[in-house]
Amino acid sequence: MKTILLIEDDKALRENTEELLELSGYNVLTAPNGKIGIQVGKEKLPDIIICDIMMPEVDGYGVLQDLSADERTKHIPFIFLSAKTEHKEIRKGMDLGADDYLTKPFEEEDLISAVESRLAKAELLGRMIRDGSLKPQVSDEEMRTLNELKNFFDDNGEPASFTTGQAIYQEGSRSNIIYLILKGLVKCHTMDEDGKELITTLYRADDFLGFTSFLNNIPYQESATVIEDVELAGISKQKLKDILEKNHNISLELMELLTQNITEIKAQLLQMAYSSVRKKNGTDAFAVCRNHEQ
């Protein structure tokens, strides 16, 4: 049975997450702050660590730095769990050596999937080290996760800034750039048959923006407008296509992410459609009543 160290100062969240992980077949150790978390990590040497960022005594960054400096614990997979969503905060954790990053509130499936993925990769890494087949260094073109892809956007993307109310792109314009939102809030919207604005999706920091088709240079099917001042990093669709062709793991993760987004958008549109039908039926019923009274 694999052992997980959960470092979280919120008692309710810590207990709920502990129960979830235990029900999934893991042995769970817990710590209420970073200082105790470091002690437990070095004493018990867990198989994986899940750690909050904002904590008393020592924050999550301090925990990661301390454990990364110890030969016994530096190879333990490390997942940050935090309410911080701005890309610069996520980037800071990944640059320190974190393997993954989950934002609160998180889905149970996302947590278990992240744990299983990191444990599997750690096992593979250990086997490669024992067999002597581990590559000495990953090339610049190799990327393993979506977080590494986002770091590539941050490092190499064309920066752009927009203020509240500005349009990033308009429906019908050509889609040549994919963006990563580094800061701010963006709404994507279109017009319904009555000429009213229909908001399809809200995008926040650390979200990708502007996906259409990689194979065809089709126009944007909706407009994107800034709600809160944004900072973006953009790369061409062709460059991203080249990266994905060389890094199949990222292609699969990105496909899963986009599939989840489509499912959420469909659910939102279905809810709005039902709402529209209810309003229409209510108006029709009111009209019938009025006609009956007359």
N, C-alpha and C positions, 0 to 999 in steps of 0.2 A: 504494500500500500504506500503510495507517494505521500509525502508530508509537505504541507503548505504552511508558511508563516504569513499570517495576516496582521498587518500593522495599521491600526485605525483607531482614532481617538473618539469617534462617535460610537457610544456604547450600543445603541439600537442597531445601527448599520453593521457594526462589528459582529454582533450576535446573529443577526439575520444572515449575513454573508457566511459566517462560520457554519450555520445550520445548512445553508444551501450547498456548501462545499462538502460537508460531511455526508449529506444525502446523495451526493454524486460519487461517493466512494473514496474520499480523501481523508487523511488524518490531518487535523488542523491545529496549529499552535497560534495563539493570539498575543498581541501586545498593544497596550493603550496609548503608547507614544513612541517616538523615534528612539529615545535613549534605551528604553527597555527592549525595543525591537532589535537594536544592534546587539545587545547582550544575548538575546535568545537566538539570533541568527548565528552568532559565533559559537554558542554552546551546543545547539542542536543540529546545525548544518542542514536545514530543510532542503527539499528538492526544488522549491520555487518560492519566491517571495512576492506578496501583493502588498503594496504600501501606499497609504494616503500621502499627500504632499503637505497640506497645511496642518501641522500638529505642534503641540507644546514640546518643550525640552529640545528636541532635534527634529527639523522638518524632513520631508521625504528626500529632498536633494542631499541633505547631510547624511541620511541613512545610506543612500546609494554610494556616495563618495567614500564613506567609512568602510563599507563592506567590499567595495571594489578595490580598496587598497590592501586587503587581506588576502593572502594566497589561498586560504581555505575557503573563502566565500566569494571570490571575485567572479567565478564562473557560474554561480547560481542564477538562473533566469529571474529577472526582476520586472514586475509589472506595476506601473503607477496607476493609482485609482484616485481621481480628483475631480472637483467641480470646475477647475480651471480649464477653459476651452480655447483661449487664444493660442494661435500657432507658436508664438514666441515662447510661451510657457511649455508647450509640448516639445518644442525643439530643444529647449534647455535640458529637459529630462532625457531625451534621446541622445543628445550630445554627451551627457554624462555616462551613458552606457545602458540605459533602460532598454528592455527588449520589446515592451509594448506599453500602451497607454489607453486606459478606459476612462471615460468621463461619466460623472454622476449626473442624473440617475442612469444606471446601466441595465440592460436586459440580462436576465439570467443566462440565456443562451450565449450571449456575447462573452460573458465572464468565463463560462465553462469552455467555450471554444478557444479563448485566448490561453487558458491554462493548458488545455490539451495540446495546442499547437506548440507552445513554448517547451513543454516537457518532451514532446516528440523530437523537436529540433535539438534540445540539449542531449538527449539520448543518442541521436545521430552524431552530434559533434563529439561526444565522448568516445563513440565507437571509432570515428575517424582518427581521433588522437591516438587511441590504442593501436590502431592498424597502421599508423604512420602515413595515412593518405590525406591528412588535412592540408589544404592549401595554405601557404604561409600568409597570404594576404588576399583580400577580395579586391578585384580590380575596380576602377572607378565606374565602369559601366555596369557592374553587377549590383543589383538591388534585390533585397529579400522581402521587404514589406512595403505596405502603403506609406508608412511613416518615413521610410527612406526615400520614397518617391516624392513625398511632400517636402522633404529636406532638399531634394534636387530642385524642385520648383523655387524654393526659398533662395537657394544659392545661385541658380542659373537663369531663373525666369526674369522676364522684362517687368520691372516694377511699374505700378500705376496707382494713382490715388484719385478718388472721386468723393465729392461732398454730398451731403444729404439732398436728395431730389434729382441728382444727375443720373442720366441714363448711361449704363455701361455698354449696352447694345440694344438695338431695336428689332422688333419682330420683322422678318423679311430681309434683314441685312445678312451678308455672307459670314459664315462661321469658320474662322481660321485659327482662333486662339482658344486654348483651354486655360482657365484661371484657377488659382488657389487663393481663397480669401484668407489673408493674414490677420485682418482686423475689420470689425464692422458688421453690418447687417444689410442684406440685399433681398429684395422681393422680385420674383419672376411673375409676370402677369400677361394676360391677353384680354381681348374683348369678347363678351358673350353676344348672342344674337340680338340682344336689346341695346347693345352699345355700352354696356356697363363693364367696368373693370372687374376681371376675375383673377384673383391672386392664386396662382397654382402652387408655388413653393416659396418658403423662406430659407435663405442660406446664411449661415453664420461662419465665424472664424473657424478655419481648418476644414471647410467644405470646398469641394471642387465645383466649378461653375462653368457653364457653356458647352456641355457635351451635346453633340448632335450625332453626326455620322463620321466615322473615320474613312469610309470608302468613297463617300460622295460629299462634295462641298455644298451641301444643301443649306438653305437659309435657316436662321434661327426661327423657331416656331413660337417664340414668346419674347417679350421684352424683359430686360433686367434693370431695375432702378434702385438706387441707394436709399435705404431707410436711415441708417446711421453711417457716418463717414467711414469709408473703407480704404484699405490698402490691399492691393492685389499683386500676385506674381503670375505672369502668363508665359506659356510656351506654345509653339505652333503645334497644330494637330499632327503634322508629319513627324516632328521631333518626338512627340509622345508615342506615336505609333511605332517608331523605331525602337524606343525604350521597351515597350511592351513586347515587341517581337523577340527581344533578347532576354527578357525576364518573365517567363511564363507564370511564376508564382504570383507576381504582382498583377498580371493580367487576370488571373482567377479571383484575386481579392477585389480588384476593381470591378469585375463583372458582378460579384456578389453585392458590393456596395451599391452599384447602379440598379441592380434588381430590387434591392430593398427600397431604394428611393422611388422606383416606379410603383411598387406595391403601396407605399404610403401615399403617393400622389393619387393613385386610383381610388383609394379609400376616401381621401379628402373630396375628390370630385363626385364620388357616389353620394357622400353625405350632403354635399351642396345640391346635387340633383334632387334628392329626396326632399330637401328643404324647399327647393323651388316648386316642386310638385305640391307640397303641402300648402304653400302660400297661394298657389294658383287655385287649388281646390277650395281653399278658404274664401278666396275672392269670388269664385263661381257660386259657392253656396250663399254668400252674402247677396250676390246679384239675384239669385233665385228667390231668396226671401223678400228682397225689395220688390221684385215683380209680383210676387204673390200678394204682398200688402197692397199694391196698387190695383 
